[in-house]
């Protein structure tokens, strides 16, 4: 019974994180939510007695993919920052 409740709670958390990552406007928060989804999925794999798949999901899904997305987002310019720079440049030229 506890096993069923634990799996149900993890599935509900995964659905909530999925909806949050879809609705979120900030890409960094959306990537963090997808990392949480991968972490919950790796826990579910472990509970379903597939530890090799759980380790692979934890290594690739949580760690590597999330880190690559975060580095990529950090190296790009945000639209808000770009428009602020253009306005500052226009006011400095005048």
N, C-alpha and C positions, 0 to 999 in steps of 0.2 A: 504494500500500500504506500509506504513512504517512497519507494522507488518510483511509482507512478506519479506521485505528487511532485517529486523532484524533477522528473522529466517534463511534466506539464509546466512547472514554473520556469524552467530553462527555455522551453519552447515559447512561452508567453514573453519572456525577456528578449528572446531573439526576434520575435515579431515586432515588439515595441522598438527595438534598436533599428530594425529594417525600416519601419515607418519613419522614425526620426532621421535616418540617413537620407531618405528620399525627400522629406519635407525641408530639411535644413538648407539654408541659403549659403552658409559659410562652408567652403569645401573642406577646411581643416577639421571641423566638427563632424562632417559627414564621413571623412576617412577614419576618424577615431571611432565612429559608430560601426563602421564596417569591420574594424579591428575587433571590436567587442563581439560582433556577430561571429567572427571566426573563432574567437576564444570560447564562446558558448558552444559553438559547433564542435570544437575539439573536446570539450568536456562531455558533450552528448556522445561522441564517438567512443570515448573512454568508458562511459557508463554502459554503452551497448557492446562492450567487450571487444573493441577493436583498437587496442593501444597503438599499433603501428600507424594506423590512419590518423589517430588522435595526435601523435607526435608529428607526423608530416603536416597536418593542418596547423598545428601550433607553430611549427618552424616556418612554413611558407606563408600561410594565411595571416597569422597574427604578426609575426616578426618581419619577414622580408617584404611582403607586399605593402604593409602599413608604412614601413620605413621608407620605401621607394616613393610612395605617394606623398608622404610628408616632405621629403627632400624636394620633390618636384614642385609641390605647391609653394614651398618656401623660396624657391629660385625663380618663381614667376612674379610678375607685378600685378597687384590687385587693381581692379577697375577703379575703385575709389581713390587709391593712391595715385594712379595715373592722371585722373581728372584734377586732383588737387595740385599736382605738379604743373599741369598745363595752365591752371588758373594763376598759380604763383609766378610762372614764367611770363604770362601775359601782363600781369600787374607790374612785374619788374621791368619789362620792356617799355611800358608806357611811361 
